[in-house]
Amino acid sequence: MSYPINYPTPQGANVQIFRGGDDSSTAHVATREWVKPQGASFVWFTLIGAGGGGGGGMLDNTGPVYYKGGGGASGNVTNFMCPAFLLPDVLQVAVGRGGNGGAENVDVAADNGIAGNPTQIIYQQKNNQGYTLLQASGGGDGGGANFDNASGGTGQAADTGGPMTAAGFYNATKGMNGANGNNVISTDGITFVMGGSGTTNSVTVTGYYGYTASNRSGYSQIQPIIMSIAGSPEMGSSTKGTAAPFGCGGNGGARGSTLSGGGRGGDGLAIIVTW
């Protein structure tokens, strides 16, 4: 089996990977079930929140001038390990869905993107409500162009964890800000799940380890030699463009002299390992 995170080859471990975005716009609605394997001693969780959508581009016909939307921010990353006996036998997993990109506009301010949804581990589910054990928040939305290049989305502060995290080892990292319309990227935050770029035809964004992404969404980078890069947003569409890799922010809209909506943020990810 190929794992999206570079874990060592499992030796008798149970590894369950939850991909694809759930509709978590209403808290704890769309969940999937995780059942604790028999005989488990420890459980490890890795959660990645969904990326925010990129802002739409704008055309000012008086120029004409094309203004570019900001890229969405990447989702947070949360890790937690604890003894298995402290956890319920059944948990619910909600994988955050990436935020849609903002629509483009002519002579009117373009739409902002939509923030990414969180990825959550929920316990004691009752009447579709439940209580959140762990969470990795989604990335902020990229701004829509408004007679100027827009600002990128803001990475959310690192999640503080639920009441049970004191019983194990907990670590959380904030998401990376998306680039503004001029492709200025903040390197504050996660180093392997990037925020979206603000798109142009001529600017190439240089990321970590010297890898570059031109006119594309942010990328997920697991090791210096393993990475995935999404395509540019589909022209004239804010929801059908190629989504960013998991947890990454969507691209900002408008590239050079072509008008487009922002790209959709990457869906979140949840990995649960027991041994």
Residue pairs with C-beta under 8 A, 6 or more apart in sequence:
1 15
3 15
3 17
3 271
4 17
4 220
4 222
4 246
4 269
4 271
5 46
5 222
5 271
6 222
6 223
6 226
7 15
7 273
10 273
10 275
11 275
12 275
13 273
13 274
13 275
14 37
14 40
14 273
14 274
14 275
15 271
15 272
15 273
16 34
16 271
16 272
16 273
17 269
17 270
17 271
18 32
18 34
18 93
18 95
18 269
18 270
18 271
18 272
19 95
19 246
19 267
19 269
20 95
20 267
21 50
21 95
21 96
21 97
21 98
21 117
21 267
21 268
22 30
22 31
22 32
22 94
22 95
22 96
22 97
22 117
23 29
23 30
23 97
24 30
24 94
24 95
24 96
24 97
24 117
24 118
24 120
25 97
25 117
27 129
28 92
28 94
28 120
28 122
28 125
28 128
28 129
28 130
28 132
29 94
29 128
30 94
31 92
31 93
31 94
31 122
31 125
32 92
32 93
32 94
32 95
33 90
33 91
33 92
33 93
34 90
34 91
34 92
34 93
34 121
34 272
35 89
35 90
36 43
36 84
36 87
36 88
36 89
36 90
36 91
36 274
37 274
40 84
40 274
40 275
41 83
41 84
41 275
42 81
42 82
42 83
42 84
42 274
42 275
43 81
43 82
43 83
43 84
43 87
43 272
43 273
43 274
44 79
44 80
44 81
44 271
44 272
44 273
44 274
45 78
45 79
45 80
45 81
45 121
45 134
45 270
45 271
45 272
46 77
46 78
46 79
46 269
46 270
46 271
46 273
47 77
47 78
47 79
47 119
47 120
47 121
47 134
47 135
47 136
47 268
47 269
47 270
47 271
48 75
48 76
48 77
48 119
48 136
48 193
48 246
48 247
48 268
48 269
48 270
49 75
49 76
49 77
49 96
49 116
49 117
49 118
49 119
49 135
49 136
49 137
49 138
49 139
49 156
49 175
49 247
49 268
50 75
50 95
50 96
50 97
50 98
50 99
50 116
50 117
50 118
50 119
50 138
50 139
50 247
50 265
50 266
50 267
50 268
51 72
51 73
51 74
51 75
51 98
51 99
51 116
51 138
51 139
51 175
51 193
51 195
51 196
51 217
51 218
51 244
51 247
51 248
51 249
51 250
51 265
51 266
52 72
52 73
52 74
52 98
52 99
52 113
52 114
52 115
52 116
52 138
52 139
52 140
52 141
52 142
52 153
52 178
52 196
52 249
52 250
52 265
53 72
53 98
53 99
53 100
53 101
53 102
53 113
53 114
53 115
53 116
53 141
53 142
53 238
53 249
53 250
53 262
53 263
53 264
53 265
54 69
54 70
54 71
54 72
54 101
54 102
54 113
54 142
54 153
54 178
54 196
54 198
54 199
54 217
54 233
54 249
54 250
54 251
54 252
54 253
54 262
54 263
54 265
55 69
55 70
55 71
55 72
55 101
55 102
55 110
55 111
55 112
55 113
55 141
55 142
55 143
55 144
55 145
55 150
55 252
55 253
55 262
56 69
56 101
56 102
56 103
56 104
56 105
56 110
56 111
56 112
56 113
56 144
56 145
56 238
56 253
56 254
56 260
56 261
56 262
57 66
57 67
57 68
57 69
57 104
57 110
57 145
57 199
57 252
57 253
57 254
57 255
57 259
57 260
57 261
57 262
58 66
58 67
58 69
58 104
58 105
58 106
58 108
58 109
58 110
58 144
58 145
58 146
58 147
58 254
58 259
59 65
59 66
59 67
59 104
59 105
59 106
59 107
59 254
59 259
60 66
60 67
60 107
60 147
61 106
61 107
62 107
66 254
66 256
66 257
66 258
66 259
67 110
67 145
67 146
67 147
67 148
67 149
67 150
67 181
67 254
68 145
68 149
68 150
68 181
68 182
68 198
68 199
68 200
68 252
68 253
68 254
68 255
69 101
69 102
69 110
69 113
69 142
69 143
69 144
69 145
69 150
69 181
69 198
69 199
69 252
69 253
69 254
69 262
70 113
70 142
70 143
70 149
70 150
70 151
70 152
70 153
70 178
70 179
70 180
70 181
70 196
70 198
70 252
71 142
71 152
71 153
71 178
71 179
71 180
71 195
71 196
71 197
71 198
71 217
71 218
71 249
71 250
71 251
71 252
72 99
72 101
72 113
72 115
72 116
72 139
72 140
72 141
72 142
72 152
72 153
72 178
72 195
72 196
72 218
72 244
72 249
72 250
72 262
72 263
72 265
73 116
73 139
73 140
73 141
73 142
73 152
73 153
73 154
73 155
73 156
73 175
73 176
73 177
73 178
73 195
73 196
73 249
74 139
74 155
74 175
74 176
74 178
74 189
74 190
74 193
74 194
74 195
74 218
74 247
74 248
74 249
74 266
75 96
75 116
75 118
75 119
75 136
75 137
75 138
75 139
75 175
75 193
75 247
75 248
75 265
75 266
75 268
76 118
76 136
76 137
76 138
76 139
76 155
76 156
76 158
76 159
76 172
76 173
76 174
76 175
76 190
77 136
77 172
77 173
77 175
77 190
77 193
77 247
78 134
78 135
78 136
78 159
78 161
78 170
78 171
78 172
78 173
79 169
79 170
79 171
79 172
80 134
80 161
80 165
80 168
80 169
80 170
80 171
81 168
81 169
82 164
82 165
82 167
82 168
82 169
83 167
83 168
84 274
86 164
86 167
86 168
87 123
88 123
88 124
91 121
91 122
91 123
91 133
92 121
92 122
92 123
92 125
92 130
93 119
93 120
93 121
93 122
93 270
93 272
94 118
94 119
94 120
94 122
95 119
95 267
95 268
95 269
95 270
96 116
96 117
96 118
96 119
96 120
96 136
96 138
96 267
96 268
97 116
97 117
97 267
97 268
98 116
98 117
98 138
98 243
98 244
98 250
98 264
98 265
98 266
98 267
98 268
99 113
99 114
99 115
99 116
99 117
99 138
99 139
99 141
99 250
99 264
99 265
100 113
100 114
100 238
100 239
100 264
101 113
101 114
101 142
101 233
101 238
101 239
101 241
101 250
101 251
101 253
101 261
101 262
101 263
101 264
102 110
102 111
102 112
102 113
102 114
102 141
102 142
102 144
102 238
102 253
102 261
102 262
103 110
103 111
103 238
103 261
104 110
104 236
104 238
104 253
104 254
104 259
104 260
104 261
105 111
105 144
106 259
109 144
109 145
109 146
109 147
110 144
110 145
110 146
110 150
110 253
110 254
110 261
111 144
111 238
111 261
112 141
112 142
112 143
112 144
113 141
113 142
113 143
113 144
113 153
113 238
113 250
113 262
113 265
114 141
114 265
115 138
115 139
115 140
115 141
115 153
116 138
116 139
116 140
116 249
116 265
116 266
116 268
117 138
117 268
118 135
118 136
118 137
118 138
118 268
119 135
119 136
119 138
119 268
119 269
119 270
120 132
120 134
120 135
120 136
121 132
121 133
121 134
121 135
121 270
122 130
122 131
122 132
122 133
123 130
123 131
123 133
124 130
124 131
131 162
132 162
133 162
133 164
134 159
134 161
134 162
134 165
135 159
135 162
136 159
136 172
136 268
137 156
137 157
137 159
137 175
138 156
138 175
138 265
138 268
139 153
139 155
139 156
139 175
139 176
139 178
139 195
139 247
139 249
139 265
140 153
140 154
140 155
140 156
140 175
140 177
140 178
141 153
142 150
142 151
142 152
142 153
142 178
142 196
142 198
142 249
142 250
142 252
142 262
143 150
143 151
143 152
143 153
143 180
144 150
144 253
144 262
145 181
145 252
145 253
145 254
148 181
149 180
149 181
149 182
149 198
150 180
150 181
150 198
150 252
151 180
151 181
152 177
152 178
152 179
152 180
152 184
152 185
152 186
152 195
152 196
152 198
152 249
152 252
153 177
153 178
153 195
153 196
153 249
154 177
154 178
155 174
155 175
155 176
155 177
155 186
155 188
155 189
155 190
155 195
156 174
156 175
157 174
158 172
158 173
158 174
159 172
160 172
161 170
161 172
173 189
173 190
174 188
174 189
174 190
175 189
175 190
175 193
175 195
175 247
175 249
176 185
176 186
176 187
176 188
176 189
176 190
176 193
176 194
176 195
176 218
176 249
177 185
177 186
177 188
177 189
177 195
178 185
178 195
178 196
178 197
178 198
178 218
178 249
178 252
179 185
179 195
179 196
179 197
179 198
179 205
179 252
180 198
181 198
181 252
181 254
182 198
182 203
183 197
183 198
183 199
183 200
183 203
183 205
184 198
185 194
185 195
185 197
185 205
185 207
186 195
189 195
190 247
191 208
191 221
192 208
192 220
192 221
192 222
193 218
193 220
193 221
193 246
193 247
193 248
194 207
194 208
194 213
194 218
194 219
194 220
194 221
194 248
194 249
195 218
195 248
195 249
196 217
196 218
196 244
196 248
196 249
196 250
196 251
196 252
196 262
196 263
196 265
197 205
197 213
197 215
197 216
197 217
197 218
197 251
197 252
198 251
198 252
199 215
199 216
199 232
199 233
199 251
199 252
199 253
199 254
199 255
199 260
200 215
200 255
200 256
201 215
201 255
201 256
201 257
201 258
202 256
203 214
204 212
204 213
204 214
205 212
205 213
205 214
206 212
207 213
207 219
207 221
208 221
208 224
209 221
209 224
211 219
211 221
211 227
213 219
213 229
215 232
215 251
215 255
216 229
216 230
216 231
216 232
216 251
217 229
217 230
217 231
217 232
217 233
217 242
217 243
217 244
217 245
217 248
217 249
217 250
217 251
217 263
217 266
218 230
218 244
218 245
218 248
218 249
218 266
219 227
219 228
219 229
219 230
219 244
219 245
219 248
220 227
220 228
220 245
220 246
220 247
220 248
220 266
221 227
228 245
229 245
230 242
230 243
230 244
230 245
230 248
230 251
230 263
230 266
231 241
231 242
232 241
232 242
232 251
232 255
232 260
232 263
233 241
233 242
233 250
233 251
233 253
233 260
233 261
233 262
233 263
233 264
234 240
234 241
234 242
234 260
235 258
235 259
235 260
236 259
236 260
236 261
237 260
237 261
238 253
238 261
238 262
238 264
239 261
239 264
241 250
241 251
241 260
241 261
241 262
241 263
241 264
242 263
243 250
243 263
243 264
243 265
243 266
243 267
244 250
244 251
244 263
244 264
244 265
244 266
245 266
246 266
246 267
246 268
246 269
247 266
247 267
247 268
247 269
248 265
248 266
249 265
249 266
250 262
250 263
250 264
250 265
250 266
251 262
251 263
252 262
252 263
253 259
253 260
253 261
253 262
253 263
254 260
